[in-house]
Amino acid sequence: MVEAFTKVSEASKLLLDRGLGVSTAIETLGMVGHALGVDRAYIFENRVQQTYGRFITDLRYAWAEPPTASPLANPVLRAFSFRDFAPGWVDMLEAGMVVACPTRDAPPMMRDLLERQGTQSALLCPINPSRQQWWGVVVFEDCQRARAWKPEEVSLLKSLSRAVAAAVRHGQMRSSLDQVRTSLRAAVGRTPASGH
């Protein structure tokens, strides 16, 4: 377990140094997932679908321990209604709680999805860049056994989730600063030159 805590610390530093991008996300999920002995790890992002105004969740980043199949090819995990699959889980995650259960105990639609992916047990933790923002979810899956998640494993996932949240928050702040900088440059460019 010491190795797993070390890997979460390394992953946190990596996320803060490089930000949340494809290579960084896959590397951090792999480091922690491998150390915990899970088969798959994901990062999902929540959004509101513009056309219908519905809350949906997208698989953004994933890691799978070979020979476990990657979930990236599963079209169901792109723009799916998390609330339709697991309404109770969504309520828990929105409240900042962790969801940990064997697949057999999952809500019916979610259980069906997990079984089709070969998942025996799942551990989910919300990503909250701020108290008002539930940005997404970090997920660990065990495809070998119906794992009873230990408190220290839950603690590690929470730590990884906080690191992802910090990287998201920093990315949002950088984006806001870039917008302000662009606006200021445009405003300065429109200011008439002074004739002193």
N, CA and C of each residue as an Amber inpcrd file, in Angstrom:
protein
   588
   0.8290000  -1.2010000   0.0000000   0.0000000   0.0000000   0.0000000
   0.8710000   1.2610000   0.0000000   2.0850000   1.1450000   0.5450000
   3.0030000   2.2900000   0.5540000   3.3130000   2.7180000  -0.8800000
   3.5010000   1.7290000  -1.7750000   3.7880000   2.0460000  -3.1770000
   2.6220000   2.8220000  -3.7950000   1.3920000   2.4230000  -3.4590000
   0.2200000   3.1010000  -4.0140000   0.1530000   4.5450000  -3.5390000
   0.4450000   4.7890000  -2.2580000   0.4490000   6.1620000  -1.7520000
   1.5320000   6.9880000  -2.4460000   2.6930000   6.3680000  -2.6780000
   3.7790000   7.0480000  -3.3850000   3.3480000   7.4010000  -4.8090000
   2.6650000   6.4750000  -5.4670000   2.2240000   6.7100000  -6.8480000
   1.1700000   7.8160000  -6.9150000   0.2820000   7.8890000  -5.9290000
  -0.7060000   8.9750000  -5.9070000   0.0010000  10.3120000  -5.7380000
   1.0300000  10.3450000  -4.8950000   1.8000000  11.5720000  -4.7020000
   2.5000000  11.9800000  -5.9940000   3.1050000  11.0160000  -6.6900000
   3.7630000  11.2960000  -7.9680000   2.7470000  11.7560000  -9.0170000
   1.5890000  11.1060000  -9.0350000   0.5380000  11.4640000  -9.9880000
   0.0420000  12.8860000  -9.7280000  -0.1170000  13.2410000  -8.4670000
  -0.5720000  14.5900000  -8.1080000   0.4090000  15.6390000  -8.6040000
   1.6880000  15.3870000  -8.3770000   2.7190000  16.3290000  -8.8340000
   2.7060000  16.4500000 -10.3590000   2.5800000  15.3200000 -11.0280000
   2.5440000  15.3010000 -12.4930000   1.3580000  16.1160000 -13.0260000
   0.1950000  15.9290000 -12.4210000  -0.9980000  16.6600000 -12.8570000
  -0.8450000  18.1650000 -12.6510000  -0.2440000  18.5530000 -11.5330000
  -0.0570000  19.9850000 -11.2740000   1.0200000  20.5870000 -12.1720000
   2.0600000  19.8100000 -12.4550000   3.1370000  20.3120000 -13.3220000
   2.6990000  20.4280000 -14.7800000   2.0140000  19.4100000 -15.2850000
   1.6930000  19.3460000 -16.7090000   0.2450000  19.6790000 -17.0510000
  -0.6380000  19.6410000 -16.0630000  -2.0600000  19.8550000 -16.3370000
  -2.7260000  18.5620000 -16.7740000  -4.0390000  18.6180000 -16.8970000
  -4.8100000  17.4400000 -17.2700000  -4.9430000  17.3700000 -18.7850000
  -4.1940000  16.4700000 -19.3820000  -4.2470000  16.2310000 -20.8220000
  -4.2160000  14.7360000 -21.0570000  -4.2720000  14.3220000 -22.3020000
  -4.3640000  12.8980000 -22.6110000  -3.1920000  12.1130000 -22.0320000
  -1.9680000  12.5040000 -22.3550000  -0.8190000  11.7120000 -21.9020000
  -0.6710000  11.7450000 -20.3880000  -0.8900000  12.9020000 -19.7800000
  -0.7690000  13.0150000 -18.3230000  -1.8430000  12.1910000 -17.6230000
  -3.0680000  12.2610000 -18.1170000  -4.1650000  11.5110000 -17.5010000
  -3.9080000  10.0110000 -17.5840000  -3.5040000   9.5340000 -18.7550000
  -3.2560000   8.0970000 -18.9230000  -2.0910000   7.6550000 -18.0460000
  -1.0460000   8.4690000 -17.9920000   0.1150000   8.1240000 -17.1600000
  -0.2590000   8.0660000 -15.6860000  -1.0030000   9.0590000 -15.2040000
  -1.3700000   9.0730000 -13.7780000  -2.3440000   7.9430000 -13.4420000
  -3.3350000   7.7040000 -14.3130000  -4.2660000   6.6020000 -14.0610000
  -3.5250000   5.2710000 -14.0430000  -2.5860000   5.1000000 -14.9570000
  -1.8110000   3.8740000 -15.0150000  -0.9260000   3.6690000 -13.8000000
  -0.2580000   4.7400000 -13.3570000   0.6090000   4.6380000 -12.1830000
  -0.1790000   4.1630000 -10.9710000  -1.2930000   4.8330000 -10.7050000
  -2.0900000   4.5210000  -9.5170000  -2.8420000   3.2060000  -9.7010000
  -3.4300000   3.0100000 -10.8900000  -4.1660000   1.7760000 -11.1440000
  -3.2960000   0.5360000 -11.0110000  -2.0920000   0.6050000 -11.5740000
  -1.1660000  -0.5320000 -11.4830000  -0.7700000  -0.7890000 -10.0270000
  -0.4760000   0.2690000  -9.2890000  -0.0690000   0.1190000  -7.8850000
  -1.1910000  -0.4670000  -7.0270000  -2.4300000  -0.1620000  -7.3660000
  -3.5790000  -0.6900000  -6.6060000  -4.0220000  -2.0650000  -7.0990000
  -3.4970000  -2.4850000  -8.2170000  -3.8830000  -3.7800000  -8.7440000
  -5.2810000  -3.8000000  -9.3380000  -5.7070000  -2.6610000  -9.9110000
  -7.0010000  -2.6370000 -10.5990000  -6.7680000  -2.9100000 -12.0850000
  -7.8460000  -3.2190000 -12.7780000  -7.7230000  -3.5530000 -14.1960000
  -7.9580000  -2.3620000 -15.1130000  -8.7990000  -1.4190000 -14.6720000
  -9.0870000  -0.2350000 -15.4740000  -9.2580000   0.9670000 -14.5560000
  -8.9200000   2.1360000 -15.1120000  -9.1490000   3.4090000 -14.4070000
  -9.5970000   4.4250000 -15.4510000 -10.5720000   5.2460000 -15.0700000
 -11.1630000   6.2130000 -15.9960000 -11.2480000   7.5910000 -15.3660000
 -11.3810000   8.5810000 -16.2230000 -11.8220000   9.9180000 -15.8170000
 -12.9810000  10.2820000 -16.7420000 -14.1240000  10.5550000 -16.1390000
 -15.3070000  11.0030000 -16.8590000 -15.5170000  12.4780000 -16.5950000
 -16.0330000  13.1910000 -17.5860000 -16.3670000  14.6140000 -17.4360000
 -17.8660000  14.8080000 -17.6390000 -18.4740000  15.5780000 -16.7550000
 -19.8970000  15.9130000 -16.8640000 -20.0670000  17.1570000 -17.7280000
 -21.1950000  17.2270000 -18.4130000 -21.5420000  18.4360000 -19.1540000
 -23.0440000  18.4600000 -19.3910000 -23.5390000  19.5920000 -19.8130000
 -24.9430000  19.7090000 -20.1910000 -24.9960000  19.7000000 -21.7070000
 -25.7730000  18.7780000 -22.2560000 -25.9150000  18.6820000 -23.7130000
 -26.7150000  19.8830000 -24.1970000 -26.1220000  20.6670000 -25.0730000
 -26.7310000  21.9210000 -25.5200000 -28.0830000  21.7170000 -26.1970000
 -28.1960000  20.6880000 -27.0150000 -29.4230000  20.4780000 -27.7760000
 -30.6330000  20.2270000 -26.8800000 -30.4460000  19.3740000 -25.8820000
 -31.5800000  18.9750000 -25.0530000 -31.5190000  19.5150000 -23.6330000
 -30.4120000  20.1220000 -23.2630000 -30.2580000  20.6380000 -21.9080000
 -30.1520000  19.5380000 -20.8680000 -29.7610000  18.3220000 -21.2900000
 -29.6490000  17.1850000 -20.3700000 -28.2420000  17.0770000 -19.8140000
 -28.1580000  16.6250000 -18.5810000 -26.8860000  16.3290000 -17.9420000
 -26.3760000  15.0060000 -18.4930000 -25.1830000  15.0270000 -19.0740000
 -24.5800000  13.8070000 -19.6070000 -23.1320000  13.7050000 -19.1370000
 -22.5790000  12.5100000 -19.2870000 -21.2190000  12.2270000 -18.8430000
 -20.4500000  11.6130000 -20.0070000 -19.2170000  12.0710000 -20.1940000
 -18.3600000  11.5680000 -21.2720000 -17.1060000  10.9270000 -20.6980000
 -16.7280000   9.7840000 -21.2580000 -15.4410000   9.1840000 -20.9400000
 -14.3700000  10.0230000 -21.6210000 -13.4680000  10.6160000 -20.8450000
 -12.4070000  11.4590000 -21.4100000 -11.0720000  10.7350000 -21.4870000
 -10.7200000  10.0440000 -20.4120000  -9.4080000   9.3980000 -20.3490000
  -9.5730000   8.0140000 -19.7320000  -8.7910000   7.0540000 -20.2120000
  -8.8840000   5.7020000 -19.6650000  -7.5360000   4.9940000 -19.7560000
  -7.3230000   4.1170000 -18.8090000  -6.1600000   3.2450000 -18.7770000
  -6.6560000   1.8430000 -18.4800000  -6.0680000   0.8390000 -19.1070000
  -6.4110000  -0.5610000 -18.8440000  -5.1440000  -1.3850000 -18.7460000
  -5.0940000  -2.2410000 -17.7510000  -3.9550000  -3.1540000 -17.5660000
  -4.0830000  -4.2760000 -18.6010000  -3.0830000  -4.4480000 -19.4700000
  -3.1710000  -5.5260000 -20.4540000  -3.3460000  -6.8770000 -19.7410000
  -4.1440000  -7.7690000 -20.2560000  -4.8420000  -7.7750000 -21.5300000
  -6.2840000  -7.2370000 -21.4430000  -6.6170000  -6.5390000 -20.3790000
  -7.9700000  -6.0190000 -20.2110000  -8.3000000  -5.0410000 -21.3350000
  -9.4920000  -5.1770000 -21.8880000  -9.9120000  -4.3080000 -22.9980000
 -10.0930000  -2.8720000 -22.5270000  -9.6630000  -1.9360000 -23.3550000
  -9.8530000  -0.5160000 -23.0640000 -11.3140000  -0.1570000 -23.2880000
 -11.8750000   0.6940000 -22.4440000 -13.2590000   1.1100000 -22.6080000
 -13.4300000   2.2190000 -23.6440000 -12.3450000   2.7510000 -24.1770000
 -12.4480000   3.8900000 -25.0850000 -13.2520000   3.5820000 -26.3480000
 -13.2890000   2.3210000 -26.7370000 -14.0320000   1.9530000 -27.9450000
 -15.5250000   1.7540000 -27.6750000 -15.9310000   1.7850000 -26.4150000
 -17.3400000   1.5530000 -26.0730000 -18.1460000   2.8290000 -26.3080000
 -19.0060000   2.8640000 -27.3360000 -19.7510000   4.0840000 -27.6470000
 -20.7510000   4.4780000 -26.5540000 -21.1580000   3.5240000 -25.7230000
 -22.1120000   3.8290000 -24.6440000 -21.5100000   4.8180000 -23.6470000
 -20.1940000   4.7770000 -23.4940000 -19.5330000   5.6330000 -22.5070000
 -19.2830000   7.0470000 -23.0170000 -19.7270000   7.3430000 -24.2020000
 -19.6270000   8.6920000 -24.7680000 -21.0060000   9.3360000 -24.6830000
 -21.0900000  10.4290000 -24.0270000 -22.3410000  11.1850000 -23.9310000
 -23.5020000  10.3210000 -23.4390000 -23.2970000   9.6550000 -22.2810000
 -24.3880000   8.8590000 -21.7400000 -24.9970000   9.5550000 -20.5210000
 -26.2520000   9.2310000 -20.2760000 -26.9570000   9.8230000 -19.1450000
 -26.6750000   8.9930000 -17.8950000 -25.7560000   9.4500000 -17.1000000
 -25.3780000   8.7630000 -15.8770000 -26.6050000   8.5840000 -14.9760000
 -27.4480000   9.6110000 -14.9290000 -28.6360000   9.5560000 -14.0680000
 -29.5790000   8.4320000 -14.5020000 -29.6820000   8.1620000 -15.7990000
 -30.5270000   7.0540000 -16.2700000 -29.9540000   5.7070000 -15.8400000
 -28.6330000   5.5750000 -15.8460000 -27.9920000   4.3090000 -15.5200000
 -27.9290000   4.0490000 -14.0160000 -27.7220000   5.1050000 -13.2310000
 -27.5310000   4.9140000 -11.7870000 -27.9420000   6.1800000 -11.0260000
 -29.2600000   6.4460000 -10.9110000 -29.7060000   7.6870000 -10.2750000
 -29.2120000   7.8420000  -8.8310000 -29.2000000   6.7680000  -8.0760000
 -28.7270000   6.8440000  -6.6840000 -27.2440000   7.1630000  -6.6030000
 -26.4860000   6.6120000  -7.5420000 -25.0530000   6.8990000  -7.5690000
 -24.8050000   8.3680000  -7.8800000 -25.5740000   8.9100000  -8.8260000
 -25.4160000  10.3200000  -9.1780000 -25.7030000  11.1960000  -7.9690000
 -26.7530000  10.8720000  -7.2250000 -27.0760000  11.6440000  -6.0160000
 -25.9190000  11.6060000  -5.0150000 -25.3330000  10.4260000  -4.8490000
 -24.2050000  10.2930000  -3.9160000 -22.9900000  11.0870000  -4.3980000
 -22.6680000  10.9580000  -5.6820000 -21.5050000  11.6540000  -6.2320000
 -21.7010000  13.1700000  -6.1880000 -22.9110000  13.6320000  -6.4980000
 -23.1970000  15.0740000  -6.4190000 -23.0210000  15.5930000  -5.0030000
 -23.2920000  14.7230000  -4.0210000 -23.1490000  15.1030000  -2.6120000
 -21.7090000  14.9570000  -2.1280000 -20.7930000  14.5710000  -3.0390000
 -19.3830000  14.4590000  -2.6780000 -19.0090000  13.1160000  -2.0740000
 -19.8760000  12.1320000  -2.1930000 -19.6210000  10.8160000  -1.6100000
 -18.9870000   9.8690000  -2.6260000 -18.3120000   8.8580000  -2.1130000
 -17.6970000   7.8150000  -2.9240000 -18.6970000   6.6730000  -3.0960000
 -18.6820000   6.0380000  -4.2680000 -19.5010000   4.8530000  -4.5280000
 -18.5450000   3.6770000  -4.6710000 -18.7770000   2.6290000  -3.8990000
 -17.9430000   1.4320000  -3.9630000 -18.8550000   0.2210000  -3.8720000
 -18.8310000  -0.6100000  -4.9110000 -19.6780000  -1.8000000  -4.8300000
 -19.2810000  -2.8470000  -5.8480000 -19.6140000  -4.1170000  -5.5260000
 -19.4650000  -5.1540000  -6.5430000 -20.5420000  -4.9460000  -7.6060000
 -20.2690000  -5.3730000  -8.8090000 -21.1930000  -5.1890000  -9.9290000
 -22.5760000  -5.7510000  -9.6150000 -22.6310000  -6.8820000  -8.9320000
 -23.9260000  -7.5170000  -8.6470000 -24.8510000  -6.6260000  -7.8210000
 -24.2880000  -5.6300000  -7.0930000 -25.0920000  -4.7450000  -6.2530000
 -25.3950000  -3.4020000  -6.9200000 -24.9560000  -3.2190000  -8.1570000
 -25.1770000  -1.9560000  -8.8750000 -26.6380000  -1.8540000  -9.3170000
 -27.1210000  -0.6250000  -9.5620000 -28.4770000  -0.4620000 -10.1170000
 -28.5860000  -1.2330000 -11.4400000 -29.7880000  -1.7210000 -11.8030000
 -29.9460000  -2.6350000 -12.9500000 -29.2820000  -2.1990000 -14.2580000
 -29.5150000  -0.9730000 -14.7160000 -28.9080000  -0.5560000 -15.9890000
 -27.3890000  -0.4680000 -15.8820000 -26.8960000   0.0280000 -14.7430000
 -25.4480000   0.1200000 -14.5390000 -24.8560000  -1.2810000 -14.4040000
 -25.5390000  -2.1590000 -13.7080000 -25.0550000  -3.5380000 -13.5660000
 -24.9010000  -4.1780000 -14.9460000 -25.8760000  -3.9860000 -15.8180000
 -25.8190000  -4.5340000 -17.1680000 -24.6060000  -3.9870000 -17.9320000
 -24.3900000  -2.6790000 -17.8500000 -23.2440000  -2.0540000 -18.5170000
 -21.9280000  -2.6080000 -17.9750000 -21.8020000  -2.6770000 -16.6610000
 -20.5730000  -3.1830000 -16.0420000 -20.3330000  -4.6510000 -16.4060000
 -21.3950000  -5.4500000 -16.3980000 -21.2390000  -6.8640000 -16.7470000
 -20.7830000  -7.0340000 -18.1870000 -21.3260000  -6.2230000 -19.1030000
 -20.9130000  -6.3030000 -20.5130000 -19.4430000  -5.9460000 -20.6900000
 -18.8960000  -5.1380000 -19.7710000 -17.4680000  -4.7650000 -19.8360000
 -16.5900000  -5.7310000 -19.0510000 -17.1980000  -6.7140000 -18.3940000
 -16.4230000  -7.6730000 -17.6150000 -16.0070000  -7.1550000 -16.2490000
 -16.6570000  -6.1120000 -15.7670000 -16.3030000  -5.5100000 -14.4790000
 -16.9400000  -6.2840000 -13.3380000 -16.1420000  -6.6190000 -12.3440000
 -16.6330000  -7.3310000 -11.1660000 -16.9210000  -6.3880000  -9.9990000
 -16.1980000  -5.2620000  -9.9600000 -16.3400000  -4.3270000  -8.8450000
 -15.8910000  -2.9470000  -9.3010000 -16.5690000  -1.9090000  -8.7960000
 -16.2360000  -0.5340000  -9.2020000 -16.1230000   0.3730000  -7.9880000
 -15.2320000   1.3470000  -8.1040000 -15.0250000   2.3740000  -7.0860000
 -15.0200000   3.7130000  -7.8030000 -15.9370000   4.6110000  -7.4190000
 -16.0950000   5.9080000  -8.0820000 -15.9590000   7.0330000  -7.0750000
 -15.2940000   8.1040000  -7.4910000 -15.1180000   9.2670000  -6.6290000
 -15.3500000  10.5350000  -7.4450000 -16.1300000  11.4930000  -6.9000000
 -16.3860000  12.7230000  -7.6520000 -15.1430000  13.5910000  -7.7690000
 -15.0880000  14.3540000  -8.8410000 -14.0450000  15.3650000  -9.0500000
 -14.7280000  16.7120000  -8.8680000 -14.3330000  17.4290000  -7.8310000
 -14.9560000  18.7140000  -7.4960000 -13.9100000  19.8250000  -7.4560000
 -13.7210000  20.5530000  -8.5790000 -12.7610000  21.6650000  -8.5720000
 -13.1490000  22.7740000  -7.5910000 -14.4330000  22.8860000  -7.2780000
 -14.9020000  23.8370000  -6.2660000 -16.1080000  23.2160000  -5.5730000
 -16.5530000  23.8320000  -4.4930000 -17.7040000  23.2830000  -3.7680000
 -18.9760000  23.3020000  -4.6010000 -19.0520000  24.2290000  -5.5270000
 -20.2440000  24.3670000  -6.3530000 -20.1710000  23.5790000  -7.6590000
 -19.0370000  22.9560000  -7.9490000 -18.8700000  22.3270000  -9.2490000
 -18.5220000  20.8490000  -9.1260000 -19.4540000  19.9940000  -9.5750000
 -19.1580000  18.5710000  -9.7230000 -18.7570000  18.3790000 -11.1760000
 -17.4620000  18.3200000 -11.4310000 -16.9010000  18.3010000 -12.7830000
 -16.9760000  16.9230000 -13.4280000 -16.7570000  15.8720000 -12.6370000
 -16.7070000  14.5270000 -13.2040000 -16.4400000  13.4750000 -12.1590000
 -15.8940000  12.3380000 -12.6260000 -15.7080000  11.1670000 -11.7670000
 -14.4160000  10.4540000 -12.1440000 -13.6930000   9.9840000 -11.1160000
 -12.5790000   9.0590000 -11.3190000 -13.1070000   7.6820000 -10.9350000
 -12.8150000   6.6800000 -11.7700000 -13.3390000   5.3290000 -11.5450000
 -12.2000000   4.3130000 -11.5900000 -12.2160000   3.3790000 -10.6350000
 -11.3460000   2.2080000 -10.6680000 -12.2450000   0.9890000 -10.8520000
 -11.8100000   0.0340000 -11.6720000 -12.5710000  -1.1970000 -11.8530000
 -11.6770000  -2.4160000 -11.6820000 -12.2250000  -3.4190000 -11.0070000
 -11.5790000  -4.7150000 -10.8700000 -12.3680000  -5.6880000 -11.7360000
 -11.7060000  -6.3140000 -12.6990000 -12.3770000  -7.2560000 -13.5990000
 -12.1190000  -8.7070000 -13.2050000 -11.3690000  -8.9130000 -12.1200000
 -11.0080000 -10.2680000 -11.7000000 -11.9040000 -10.8040000 -10.5900000
 -12.3360000  -9.8970000  -9.6890000 -13.1020000 -10.3630000  -8.5240000
 -14.0400000  -9.2730000  -8.0250000 -15.0350000  -9.6960000  -7.2760000
 -15.9600000  -8.7530000  -6.6450000 -15.2630000  -8.2160000  -5.3990000
 -14.4730000  -7.2250000  -5.6070000 -13.5670000  -6.6860000  -4.5890000
 -14.3240000  -5.8920000  -3.5360000 -13.9880000  -6.1290000  -2.2900000
 -14.4790000  -5.2870000  -1.2010000 -13.4120000  -4.2120000  -1.0120000
 -13.7410000  -2.9840000  -1.4010000 -12.7490000  -1.9090000  -1.4030000
 -12.3630000  -1.5400000   0.0310000 -11.0680000  -1.5230000   0.2790000
 -10.5470000  -1.2080000   1.6150000 -10.5660000   0.3010000   1.8370000
 -10.6630000   0.7320000   3.1130000 -10.6540000   2.1730000   3.4000000
  -9.4360000   2.8960000   2.8280000  -8.2800000   2.2500000   2.8490000
  -7.0750000   2.9100000   2.3110000  -7.1530000   3.0540000   0.7910000
  -7.8250000   2.1190000   0.0960000  -8.0110000   2.2450000  -1.3530000
  -8.9610000   3.4040000  -1.6730000 -10.0060000   3.5260000  -0.8590000
 -10.9420000   4.6490000  -1.0140000 -10.2030000   5.9610000  -0.7790000
  -9.3580000   5.9870000   0.2370000  -8.5740000   7.1820000   0.5510000
  -7.6420000   7.5550000  -0.6050000  -7.0190000   6.5550000  -1.2240000
  -6.1440000   6.8080000  -2.3710000  -6.9270000   7.3880000  -3.5450000
  -8.1100000   6.8360000  -3.8090000  -8.9160000   7.3600000  -4.9110000
  -9.3440000   8.7920000  -4.6240000  -9.6850000   9.0810000  -3.3790000
 -10.0480000  10.4650000  -3.0200000  -8.8660000  11.4040000  -3.2590000
  -7.6760000  10.9560000  -2.8990000  -6.4830000  11.7880000  -3.1110000
  -6.2430000  12.0300000  -4.5970000  -6.3880000  10.9840000  -5.4080000
  -6.2190000  11.1450000  -6.8490000  -7.2900000  12.0820000  -7.4040000
  -8.5100000  11.9350000  -6.9210000  -9.6100000  12.7970000  -7.3640000
  -9.3330000  14.2630000  -7.0270000  -8.8040000  14.5160000  -5.8410000
  -8.4530000  15.8970000  -5.4550000  -7.3540000  16.4490000  -6.3580000
  -6.3870000  15.6020000  -6.7300000  -5.3070000  16.0530000  -7.6290000
  -5.8630000  16.3860000  -9.0090000  -6.7830000  15.5550000  -9.5090000
  -7.4130000  15.8420000 -10.8060000  -8.2150000  17.1380000 -10.7020000
  -8.9510000  17.3030000  -9.5970000  -9.7380000  18.5300000  -9.3870000
  -8.8360000  19.7610000  -9.3760000  -7.6740000  19.6610000  -8.7360000
  -6.7390000  20.7910000  -8.7050000  -6.2280000  21.1020000 -10.1070000
  -5.9430000  20.0560000 -10.8950000  -5.4820000  20.2740000 -12.2690000
  -6.5850000  20.9180000 -13.1170000  -7.8270000  20.4930000 -12.9210000
  -8.9550000  21.0940000 -13.6420000  -9.0990000  22.5600000 -13.2480000
  -9.0260000  22.8220000 -11.9400000  -9.1510000  24.2000000 -11.4360000
  -8.0530000  25.0850000 -12.0020000  -6.8190000  24.6010000 -12.0210000
  -5.7040000  25.3760000 -12.5800000  -5.9020000  25.6160000 -14.0670000
  -6.3980000  24.5990000 -14.7850000  -6.6760000  24.7620000 -16.2110000
  -7.7530000  25.8070000 -16.4530000  -8.7840000  25.8160000 -15.6070000
  -9.8510000  26.8080000 -15.7320000  -9.3190000  28.2160000 -15.4500000
  -8.4480000  28.3310000 -14.4490000  -7.8700000  29.6490000 -14.1270000
  -6.9750000  30.1380000 -15.2620000  -6.1720000  29.2330000 -15.8370000
  -5.3170000  29.6140000 -16.9780000  -6.1730000  30.0640000 -18.1580000
  -7.2480000  29.3690000 -18.4020000  -8.1400000  29.7310000 -19.5020000
  -8.7640000  31.1060000 -19.2600000  -9.1860000  31.3720000 -18.0220000
  -9.7530000  32.6860000 -17.6890000  -8.7230000  33.7880000 -17.8600000
  -7.4990000  33.5370000 -17.4140000  -6.4360000  34.5360000 -17.5630000
  -6.1210000  34.7920000 -19.0290000  -6.1190000  33.7350000 -19.8380000
  -5.8820000  33.9040000 -21.2760000  -6.9730000  34.7560000 -21.9180000
  -8.2170000  34.5500000 -21.5010000  -9.3320000  35.3480000 -22.0390000
  -9.1910000  36.8160000 -21.6500000  -8.8060000  37.0770000 -20.3940000
  -8.6070000  38.4540000 -19.9380000  -7.4680000  39.0950000 -20.7240000
  -6.3830000  38.3510000 -20.9110000  -5.2320000  38.8530000 -21.6510000
  -5.6290000  39.1940000 -23.0900000  -6.3900000  38.3250000 -23.7200000
  -6.8480000  38.5660000 -25.0920000  -7.7390000  39.7930000 -25.1560000
  -8.6410000  39.9320000 -24.1870000  -9.5410000  41.0980000 -24.1440000
  -8.7550000  42.3870000 -23.9590000  -7.7490000  42.3460000 -23.0870000
  -6.9270000  43.5430000 -22.8490000  -6.1390000  43.9260000 -24.1030000
  -5.5850000  42.9150000 -24.7870000  -4.8450000  43.2110000 -26.0240000
  -5.7660000  43.8320000 -27.0640000  -6.9750000  43.3050000 -27.1700000
  -7.9370000  43.8430000 -28.1330000  -8.3280000  45.2670000 -27.7550000
  -8.5100000  45.5190000 -26.4690000  -8.8860000  46.8650000 -26.0060000
  -7.7480000  47.8530000 -26.2590000  -6.5040000  47.4370000 -26.0000000
  -5.3520000  48.3110000 -26.2310000  -5.2030000  48.5890000 -27.7250000
  -5.4700000  47.5690000 -28.5390000  -5.3660000  47.7410000 -29.9910000
  -6.3940000  48.7080000 -30.5500000  -7.5370000  48.8530000 -29.8740000
  -8.5870000  49.7640000 -30.3350000  -8.4160000  51.1860000 -29.7960000
  -7.5230000  51.3680000 -28.8220000  -7.3150000  52.6850000 -28.2290000
  -6.5500000  53.5510000 -29.2080000  -7.0640000  54.7820000 -29.4950000
  -6.3440000  55.6530000 -30.4180000  -4.9830000  56.0750000 -29.8330000
  -4.0070000  56.1760000 -30.7010000  -2.6760000  56.5990000 -30.2660000
  -2.7260000  58.0340000 -29.8000000  -2.0160000  58.2820000 -28.7400000
  -2.0070000  59.6500000 -28.2080000  -0.9980000  60.4900000 -28.9830000
  -1.3130000  61.7320000 -29.2280000  -0.4630000  62.5710000 -30.0610000
   0.3740000  63.5390000 -29.2520000   1.1520000  63.0500000 -28.3430000
   2.0000000  63.9430000 -27.5310000   3.2370000  64.2770000 -28.2460000
